[in-house]
Amino acid sequence: MVIVAAVDRSDRSGAVVREAAALGEAFDDSVAVVHVLPREEFVSLERTNVSETGEAVPVESVVETAESIAVEAIDETSATATPVGLMGDPADEITEYARNRDARYIVVAGRKRSPVGKALFGSVVQSVLLGADCPVVSIRAESD
């Protein structure tokens, strides 16, 4: 089985990877550190690149960029993990990745939001909690 650590570009990523690595060690499972680049960011990158160079951004480049963010989170912790870059809706991509790999756990870090903030802006963590087929470990990192 695999432990999926879902990271973003925040300071909380290191704590997510450390928790996933501890679970991986406890269960003798591998760890996959997943970063999902939302489609909106891809569209923004595409517009910028087209206006600057006249060329489209290959999807592979976007996935590589997302994977490099996962690598940064791994490097911050010196954990043994596989970096994974994906593109799309973060909650959907994370839960689908975990489902396809028969994940034991998904590890995420939420941020403190008011109920109104959650209703207006949604929450990737909330969507993962509701949509995952496996248990989700939600940590509360000190930063933010």
N, CA and C atoms as an extended XYZ file, in Angstrom:
432
Properties=species:S:1:pos:R:3:atomname:S:1:resname:S:1:resid:I:1 pbc="F F F"
N         0.842       -1.184        0.000 N   MET     1
C         0.000        0.000        0.000 CA  MET     1
C         0.884        1.244        0.000 C   MET     1
N         0.243        2.369       -0.122 N   VAL     2
C         0.963        3.635       -0.173 CA  VAL     2
C         0.287        4.641        0.758 C   VAL     2
N         1.086        5.520        1.295 N   ILE     3
C         0.589        6.669        2.055 CA  ILE     3
C         0.726        7.869        1.123 C   ILE     3
N        -0.365        8.599        0.923 N   VAL     4
C        -0.350        9.761        0.035 CA  VAL     4
C        -0.270       11.030        0.873 C   VAL     4
N         0.778       11.809        0.656 N   ALA     5
C         0.946       13.104        1.315 CA  ALA     5
C         0.574       14.172        0.294 C   ALA     5
N        -0.514       14.872        0.523 N   ALA     6
C        -0.973       15.910       -0.401 CA  ALA     6
C        -0.424       17.256        0.067 C   ALA     6
N         0.432       17.869       -0.763 N   VAL     7
C         1.094       19.109       -0.371 CA  VAL     7
C         0.731       20.255       -1.304 C   VAL     7
N         0.846       21.457       -0.761 N   ASP     8
C         0.697       22.658       -1.568 CA  ASP     8
C         1.994       23.443       -1.448 C   ASP     8
N         1.955       24.718       -1.745 N   ARG     9
C         3.175       25.530       -1.694 CA  ARG     9
C         3.363       26.226       -0.348 C   ARG     9
N         2.690       25.778        0.681 N   SER    10
C         2.751       26.457        1.970 CA  SER    10
C         3.832       25.874        2.874 C   SER    10
N         4.016       26.520        3.997 N   ASP    11
C         4.963       26.046        5.001 CA  ASP    11
C         4.482       24.758        5.671 C   ASP    11
N         3.234       24.397        5.471 N   ARG    12
C         2.675       23.191        6.096 CA  ARG    12
C         3.137       21.912        5.395 C   ARG    12
N         3.677       22.028        4.207 N   SER    13
C         4.041       20.853        3.413 CA  SER    13
C         5.025       19.935        4.120 C   SER    13
N         6.021       20.498        4.785 N   GLY    14
C         7.001       19.683        5.490 CA  GLY    14
C         6.361       18.827        6.570 C   GLY    14
N         5.426       19.409        7.306 N   ALA    15
C         4.735       18.660        8.357 CA  ALA    15
C         3.908       17.519        7.770 C   ALA    15
N         3.311       17.749        6.611 N   VAL    16
C         2.515       16.701        5.943 CA  VAL    16
C         3.425       15.545        5.542 C   VAL    16
N         4.572       15.858        4.950 N   VAL    17
C         5.502       14.819        4.512 CA  VAL    17
C         6.050       14.046        5.712 C   VAL    17
N         6.394       14.753        6.781 N   ARG    18
C         6.903       14.072        7.977 CA  ARG    18
C         5.871       13.111        8.563 C   ARG    18
N         4.619       13.532        8.624 N   GLU    19
C         3.554       12.662        9.143 CA  GLU    19
C         3.350       11.460        8.234 C   GLU    19
N         3.348       11.682        6.933 N   ALA    20
C         3.189       10.575        5.986 CA  ALA    20
C         4.361        9.602        6.090 C   ALA    20
N         5.574       10.128        6.251 N   ALA    21
C         6.755        9.271        6.384 CA  ALA    21
C         6.670        8.434        7.660 C   ALA    21
N         6.179        9.027        8.746 N   ALA    22
C         6.021        8.277        9.999 CA  ALA    22
C         4.997        7.151        9.825 C   ALA    22
N         3.908        7.435        9.146 N   LEU    23
C         2.906        6.394        8.873 CA  LEU    23
C         3.471        5.320        7.954 C   LEU    23
N         4.206        5.742        6.947 N   GLY    24
C         4.822        4.790        6.031 CA  GLY    24
C         5.770        3.852        6.757 C   GLY    24
N         6.536        4.415        7.660 N   GLU    25
C         7.464        3.589        8.445 CA  GLU    25
C         6.694        2.643        9.366 C   GLU    25
N         5.656        3.134       10.007 N   ALA    26
C         4.873        2.315       10.932 CA  ALA    26
C         4.200        1.135       10.236 C   ALA    26
N         3.742        1.356        9.018 N   PHE    27
C         3.023        0.306        8.284 CA  PHE    27
C         3.871       -0.366        7.210 C   PHE    27
N         5.137        0.032        7.114 N   ASP    28
C         6.034       -0.481        6.081 CA  ASP    28
C         5.449       -0.247        4.685 C   ASP    28
N         4.915        0.965        4.484 N   ASP    29
C         4.328        1.372        3.208 CA  ASP    29
C         5.212        2.416        2.548 C   ASP    29
N         5.106        2.525        1.241 N   SER    30
C         5.797        3.590        0.526 CA  SER    30
C         5.018        4.891        0.707 C   SER    30
N         5.682        6.008        0.416 N   VAL    31
C         5.059        7.324        0.537 CA  VAL    31
C         5.128        8.022       -0.812 C   VAL    31
N         3.996        8.564       -1.237 N   ALA    32
C         3.933        9.373       -2.451 CA  ALA    32
C         3.552       10.791       -2.044 C   ALA    32
N         4.378       11.752       -2.409 N   VAL    33
C         4.099       13.159       -2.122 CA  VAL    33
C         3.509       13.765       -3.387 C   VAL    33
N         2.248       14.185       -3.287 N   VAL    34
C         1.481       14.635       -4.447 CA  VAL    34
C         1.226       16.138       -4.375 C   VAL    34
N         1.541       16.821       -5.471 N   HIS    35
C         1.136       18.227       -5.624 CA  HIS    35
C         0.304       18.325       -6.899 C   HIS    35
N        -0.824       18.998       -6.792 N   VAL    36
C        -1.706       19.170       -7.948 CA  VAL    36
C        -1.713       20.634       -8.345 C   VAL    36
N        -1.374       20.879       -9.596 N   LEU    37
C        -1.444       22.238      -10.137 CA  LEU    37
C        -2.850       22.445      -10.682 C   LEU    37
N        -3.605       23.363      -10.086 N   PRO    38
C        -4.982       23.585      -10.566 CA  PRO    38
C        -5.007       24.074      -12.017 C   PRO    38
N        -6.073       23.757      -12.710 N   ARG    39
C        -6.220       24.163      -14.118 CA  ARG    39
C        -6.119       25.682      -14.281 C   ARG    39
N        -6.616       26.428      -13.289 N   GLU    40
C        -6.552       27.896      -13.391 CA  GLU    40
C        -5.102       28.361      -13.487 C   GLU    40
N        -4.209       27.713      -12.730 N   GLU    41
C        -2.797       28.081      -12.792 CA  GLU    41
C        -2.207       27.708      -14.147 C   GLU    41
N        -2.641       26.561      -14.687 N   PHE    42
C        -2.173       26.157      -16.014 CA  PHE    42
C        -2.605       27.185      -17.054 C   PHE    42
N        -3.853       27.613      -17.000 N   VAL    43
C        -4.366       28.598      -17.955 CA  VAL    43
C        -3.573       29.894      -17.837 C   VAL    43
N        -3.281       30.301      -16.615 N   SER    44
C        -2.501       31.516      -16.399 CA  SER    44
C        -1.093       31.373      -16.970 C   SER    44
N        -0.453       30.228      -16.712 N   LEU    45
C         0.874       29.965      -17.283 CA  LEU    45
C         0.826       29.977      -18.808 C   LEU    45
N        -0.213       29.371      -19.338 N   GLU    46
C        -0.382       29.280      -20.793 CA  GLU    46
C        -0.493       30.675      -21.409 C   GLU    46
N        -1.330       31.505      -20.830 N   ARG    47
C        -1.510       32.873      -21.351 CA  ARG    47
C        -0.201       33.646      -21.316 C   ARG    47
N         0.498       33.556      -20.184 N   THR    48
C         1.761       34.272      -20.042 CA  THR    48
C         2.773       33.779      -21.061 C   THR    48
N         2.888       32.474      -21.201 N   ASN    49
C         3.865       31.914      -22.125 CA  ASN    49
C         3.540       32.265      -23.575 C   ASN    49
N         2.270       32.180      -23.931 N   VAL    50
C         1.877       32.510      -25.304 CA  VAL    50
C         2.153       33.980      -25.597 C   VAL    50
N         1.843       34.862      -24.648 N   SER    51
C         2.071       36.283      -24.897 CA  SER    51
C         3.563       36.616      -24.939 C   SER    51
N         4.392       35.865      -24.184 N   GLU    52
C         5.827       36.147      -24.161 CA  GLU    52
C         6.597       35.443      -25.273 C   GLU    52
N         6.218       34.197      -25.584 N   THR    53
C         7.005       33.416      -26.549 CA  THR    53
C         6.230       33.039      -27.799 C   THR    53
N         4.900       33.147      -27.735 N   GLY    54
C         4.089       32.748      -28.871 CA  GLY    54
C         3.856       31.251      -28.946 C   GLY    54
N         4.308       30.517      -27.930 N   GLU    55
C         4.163       29.067      -27.927 CA  GLU    55
C         3.353       28.591      -26.731 C   GLU    55
N         2.653       27.486      -26.943 N   ALA    56
C         1.865       26.891      -25.867 CA  ALA    56
C         2.784       26.149      -24.895 C   ALA    56
N         2.313       25.994      -23.671 N   VAL    57
C         3.044       25.240      -22.653 CA  VAL    57
C         2.624       23.780      -22.748 C   VAL    57
N         3.569       22.877      -22.952 N   PRO    58
C         3.201       21.457      -22.994 CA  PRO    58
C         2.686       20.997      -21.630 C   PRO    58
N         1.675       20.152      -21.637 N   VAL    59
C         1.106       19.640      -20.390 CA  VAL    59
C         2.183       18.949      -19.563 C   VAL    59
N         3.105       18.274      -20.221 N   GLU    60
C         4.186       17.584      -19.510 CA  GLU    60
C         4.999       18.564      -18.676 C   GLU    60
N         5.191       19.777      -19.181 N   SER    61
C         5.940       20.795      -18.434 CA  SER    61
C         5.199       21.203      -17.176 C   SER    61
N         3.895       21.295      -17.278 N   VAL    62
C         3.080       21.673      -16.123 CA  VAL    62
C         3.147       20.587      -15.061 C   VAL    62
N         3.053       19.338      -15.485 N   VAL    63
C         3.130       18.212      -14.556 CA  VAL    63
C         4.515       18.166      -13.914 C   VAL    63
N         5.554       18.452      -14.689 N   GLU    64
C         6.917       18.497      -14.145 CA  GLU    64
C         7.049       19.611      -13.109 C   GLU    64
N         6.416       20.744      -13.355 N   THR    65
C         6.438       21.841      -12.390 CA  THR    65
C         5.765       21.407      -11.098 C   THR    65
N         4.616       20.754      -11.207 N   ALA    66
C         3.916       20.261      -10.013 CA  ALA    66
C         4.781       19.242       -9.277 C   ALA    66
N         5.437       18.377      -10.023 N   GLU    67
C         6.301       17.368       -9.401 CA  GLU    67
C         7.476       18.025       -8.683 C   GLU    67
N         8.007       19.104       -9.253 N   SER    68
C         9.139       19.781       -8.601 CA  SER    68
C         8.724       20.388       -7.264 C   SER    68
N         7.478       20.796       -7.137 N   ILE    69
C         6.975       21.306       -5.857 CA  ILE    69
C         6.917       20.165       -4.841 C   ILE    69
N         6.526       18.969       -5.296 N   ALA    70
C         6.532       17.793       -4.421 CA  ALA    70
C         7.965       17.452       -4.007 C   ALA    70
N         8.915       17.570       -4.934 N   VAL    71
C        10.324       17.302       -4.617 CA  VAL    71
C        10.818       18.265       -3.541 C   VAL    71
N        10.454       19.537       -3.651 N   GLU    72
C        10.861       20.528       -2.645 CA  GLU    72
C        10.352       20.144       -1.256 C   GLU    72
N         9.119       19.669       -1.180 N   ALA    73
C         8.558       19.255        0.110 CA  ALA    73
C         9.314       18.053        0.670 C   ALA    73
N         9.680       17.131       -0.196 N   ILE    74
C        10.447       15.960        0.241 CA  ILE    74
C        11.832       16.394        0.721 C   ILE    74
N        12.492       17.239       -0.060 N   ASP    75
C        13.846       17.696        0.281 CA  ASP    75
C        13.879       18.417        1.618 C   ASP    75
N        12.809       19.113        1.940 N   GLU    76
C        12.727       19.841        3.210 CA  GLU    76
C        12.790       18.890        4.407 C   GLU    76
N        12.396       17.648        4.202 N   THR    77
C        12.281       16.705        5.315 CA  THR    77
C        13.295       15.579        5.287 C   THR    77
N        13.947       15.356        4.208 N   SER    78
C        14.858       14.225        3.986 CA  SER    78
C        14.145       12.880        4.121 C   SER    78
N        12.853       12.864        3.867 N   ALA    79
C        12.071       11.626        3.883 CA  ALA    79
C        12.328       10.857        2.587 C   ALA    79
N        12.074        9.559        2.632 N   THR    80
C        12.137        8.751        1.427 CA  THR    80
C        10.728        8.691        0.856 C   THR    80
N        10.543        9.291       -0.300 N   ALA    81
C         9.204        9.374       -0.893 CA  ALA    81
C         9.326        9.561       -2.397 C   ALA    81
N         8.237        9.274       -3.079 N   THR    82
C         8.160        9.459       -4.516 CA  THR    82
C         7.386       10.738       -4.815 C   THR    82
N         7.973       11.684       -5.554 N   PRO    83
C         7.240       12.896       -5.912 CA  PRO    83
C         6.279       12.624       -7.061 C   PRO    83
N         5.088       13.207       -6.964 N   VAL    84
C         4.071       13.032       -7.997 CA  VAL    84
C         3.498       14.403       -8.340 C   VAL    84
N         3.504       14.743       -9.613 N   GLY    85
C         2.886       15.982      -10.075 CA  GLY    85
C         1.644       15.665      -10.883 C   GLY    85
N         0.571       16.363      -10.583 N   LEU    86
C        -0.695       16.172      -11.288 CA  LEU    86
C        -1.267       17.536      -11.660 C   LEU    86
N        -2.240       17.535      -12.559 N   MET    87
C        -2.902       18.771      -12.957 CA  MET    87
C        -4.403       18.536      -12.968 C   MET    87
N        -5.153       19.512      -12.450 N   GLY    88
C        -6.612       19.419      -12.439 CA  GLY    88
C        -7.178       19.969      -11.153 C   GLY    88
N        -8.352       19.493      -10.795 N   ASP    89
C        -8.963       19.893       -9.530 CA  ASP    89
C        -8.218       19.177       -8.408 C   ASP    89
N        -7.607       19.917       -7.475 N   PRO    90
C        -6.777       19.270       -6.457 CA  PRO    90
C        -7.483       18.152       -5.678 C   PRO    90
N        -8.661       18.402       -5.168 N   ALA    91
C        -9.346       17.378       -4.374 CA  ALA    91
C        -9.651       16.138       -5.203 C   ALA    91
N       -10.142       16.338       -6.408 N   ASP    92
C       -10.460       15.200       -7.279 CA  ASP    92
C        -9.210       14.399       -7.637 C   ASP    92
N        -8.148       15.097       -7.994 N   GLU    93
C        -6.914       14.423       -8.401 CA  GLU    93
C        -6.282       13.660       -7.239 C   GLU    93
N        -6.297       14.250       -6.057 N   ILE    94
C        -5.726       13.586       -4.875 CA  ILE    94
C        -6.511       12.325       -4.538 C   ILE    94
N        -7.832       12.437       -4.482 N   THR    95
C        -8.630       11.264       -4.116 CA  THR    95
C        -8.562       10.195       -5.204 C   THR    95
N        -8.520       10.591       -6.459 N   GLU    96
C        -8.417        9.618       -7.548 CA  GLU    96
C        -7.061        8.911       -7.526 C   GLU    96
N        -6.004        9.678       -7.291 N   TYR    97
C        -4.673        9.087       -7.202 CA  TYR    97
C        -4.639        8.059       -6.062 C   TYR    97
N        -5.151        8.431       -4.917 N   ALA    98
C        -5.177        7.523       -3.758 CA  ALA    98
C        -6.017        6.281       -4.054 C   ALA    98
N        -7.148        6.478       -4.682 N   ARG    99
C        -8.044        5.356       -5.018 CA  ARG    99
C        -7.351        4.386       -5.985 C   ARG    99
N        -6.693        4.902       -7.001 N   ASN   100
C        -6.037        4.065       -8.004 CA  ASN   100
C        -4.834        3.303       -7.458 C   ASN   100
N        -4.289        3.773       -6.351 N   ARG   101
C        -3.117        3.120       -5.768 CA  ARG   101
C        -3.436        2.398       -4.464 C   ARG   101
N        -4.723        2.275       -4.173 N   ASP   102
C        -5.160        1.566       -2.966 CA  ASP   102
C        -4.446        2.118       -1.733 C   ASP   102
N        -4.496        3.435       -1.573 N   ALA   103
C        -3.782        4.099       -0.479 CA  ALA   103
C        -4.334        3.680        0.881 C   ALA   103
N        -3.422        3.555        1.833 N   ARG   104
C        -3.830        3.256        3.211 CA  ARG   104
C        -4.366        4.535        3.868 C   ARG   104
N        -3.670        5.638        3.650 N   TYR   105
C        -4.058        6.936        4.200 CA  TYR   105
C        -3.738        8.043        3.197 C   TYR   105
N        -4.460        9.147        3.341 N   ILE   106
C        -4.092       10.409        2.707 CA  ILE   106
C        -3.791       11.357        3.856 C   ILE   106
N        -2.666       12.051        3.776 N   VAL   107
C        -2.298       13.016        4.810 CA  VAL   107
C        -2.405       14.414        4.210 C   VAL   107
N        -3.123       15.286        4.900 N   VAL   108
C        -3.324       16.664        4.448 CA  VAL   108
C        -3.135       17.611        5.634 C   VAL   108
N        -2.973       18.879        5.342 N   ALA   109
C        -2.911       19.904        6.392 CA  ALA   109
C        -3.893       20.994        6.027 C   ALA   109
N        -4.822       21.216        6.912 N   GLY   110
C        -5.811       22.264        6.674 CA  GLY   110
C        -5.326       23.599        7.182 C   GLY   110
N        -6.053       24.596        6.825 N   ARG   111
C        -5.765       25.920        7.359 CA  ARG   111
C        -7.013       26.413        8.067 C   ARG   111
N        -6.806       27.256        9.017 N   LYS   112
C        -7.922       27.753        9.801 CA  LYS   112
C        -8.735       28.727        8.956 C   LYS   112
N       -10.012       28.436        8.829 N   ARG   113
C       -10.927       29.309        8.078 CA  ARG   113
C       -12.228       29.423        8.841 C   ARG   113
N       -12.877       30.547        8.641 N   SER   114
C       -14.193       30.721        9.241 CA  SER   114
C       -15.205       29.902        8.444 C   SER   114
N       -16.353       29.597        9.014 N   PRO   115
C       -17.375       28.881        8.250 CA  PRO   115
C       -17.776       29.618        6.969 C   PRO   115
N       -17.828       30.944        7.016 N   VAL   116
C       -18.174       31.724        5.830 CA  VAL   116
C       -17.074       31.584        4.778 C   VAL   116
N       -15.799       31.597        5.213 N   GLY   117
C       -14.691       31.430        4.286 CA  GLY   117
C       -14.738       30.083        3.594 C   GLY   117
N       -15.099       29.039        4.336 N   LYS   118
C       -15.221       27.709        3.744 CA  LYS   118
C       -16.350       27.663        2.730 C   LYS   118
N       -17.462       28.312        3.051 N   ALA   119
C       -18.618       28.300        2.149 CA  ALA   119
C       -18.322       29.079        0.870 C   ALA   119
N       -17.633       30.202        1.004 N   LEU   120
C       -17.352       31.034       -0.165 CA  LEU   120
C       -16.237       30.480       -1.041 C   LEU   120
N       -15.182       29.985       -0.421 N   PHE   121
C       -13.998       29.605       -1.182 CA  PHE   121
C       -13.793       28.102       -1.294 C   PHE   121
N       -14.567       27.319       -0.577 N   GLY   122
C       -14.384       25.870       -0.605 CA  GLY   122
C       -13.132       25.477        0.134 C   GLY   122
N       -12.893       24.228        0.212 N   SER   123
C       -11.725       23.735        0.906 CA  SER   123
C       -11.294       22.420        0.273 C   SER   123
N       -10.057       22.371       -0.183 N   VAL   124
C        -9.534       21.133       -0.749 CA  VAL   124
C        -9.548       20.048        0.316 C   VAL   124
N        -9.112       20.394        1.527 N   VAL   125
C        -9.079       19.411        2.609 CA  VAL   125
C       -10.475       18.870        2.882 C   VAL   125
N       -11.449       19.739        2.951 N   GLN   126
C       -12.827       19.306        3.196 CA  GLN   126
C       -13.306       18.371        2.079 C   GLN   126
N       -13.014       18.704        0.851 N   SER   127
C       -13.414       17.855       -0.269 CA  SER   127
C       -12.707       16.505       -0.250 C   SER   127
N       -11.425       16.492        0.130 N   VAL   128
C       -10.694       15.231        0.248 CA  VAL   128
C       -11.303       14.390        1.368 C   VAL   128
N       -11.583       15.019        2.498 N   LEU   129
C       -12.194       14.299        3.626 CA  LEU   129
C       -13.509       13.639        3.219 C   LEU   129
N       -14.305       14.353        2.442 N   LEU   130
C       -15.609       13.831        2.039 CA  LEU   130
C       -15.534       12.854        0.876 C   LEU   130
N       -14.518       12.971        0.026 N   GLY   131
C       -14.475       12.163       -1.184 CA  GLY   131
C       -13.542       10.972       -1.165 C   GLY   131
N       -12.702       10.863       -0.149 N   ALA   132
C       -11.710        9.785       -0.126 CA  ALA   132
C       -12.343        8.451        0.252 C   ALA   132
N       -11.792        7.396       -0.336 N   ASP   133
C       -12.215        6.036       -0.007 CA  ASP   133
C       -11.414        5.452        1.149 C   ASP   133
N       -10.336        6.116        1.526 N   CYS   134
C        -9.486        5.636        2.614 CA  CYS   134
C        -9.502        6.670        3.739 C   CYS   134
N        -8.965        6.323        4.911 N   PRO   135
C        -8.894        7.314        5.987 CA  PRO   135
C        -8.020        8.504        5.599 C   PRO   135
N        -8.402        9.673        6.088 N   VAL   136
C        -7.643       10.896        5.836 CA  VAL   136
C        -7.120       11.408        7.164 C   VAL   136
N        -5.824       11.635        7.231 N   VAL   137
C        -5.193       12.194        8.417 CA  VAL   137
C        -5.020       13.683        8.148 C   VAL   137
N        -5.717       14.486        8.920 N   SER   138
C        -5.632       15.939        8.768 CA  SER   138
C        -4.829       16.485        9.925 C   SER   138
N        -3.675       17.061        9.599 N   ILE   139
C        -2.836       17.609       10.661 CA  ILE   139
C        -3.043       19.105       10.745 C   ILE   139
N        -2.713       19.610       11.888 N   ARG   140
C        -2.796       21.049       12.083 CA  ARG   140
C        -1.386       21.552       12.278 C   ARG   140
N        -0.822       22.066       11.226 N   ALA   141
C         0.550       22.562       11.275 CA  ALA   141
C         0.569       23.910       11.974 C   ALA   141
N         1.687       24.195       12.610 N   GLU   142
C         1.821       25.435       13.383 CA  GLU   142
C         1.850       26.679       12.515 C   GLU   142
N         2.424       26.580       11.311 N   SER   143
C         2.517       27.786       10.474 CA  SER   143
C         1.180       28.116        9.857 C   SER   143
N         1.067       29.301        9.353 N   ASP   144
C        -0.099       29.810        8.635 CA  ASP   144
C        -0.626       31.052        9.227 C   ASP   144
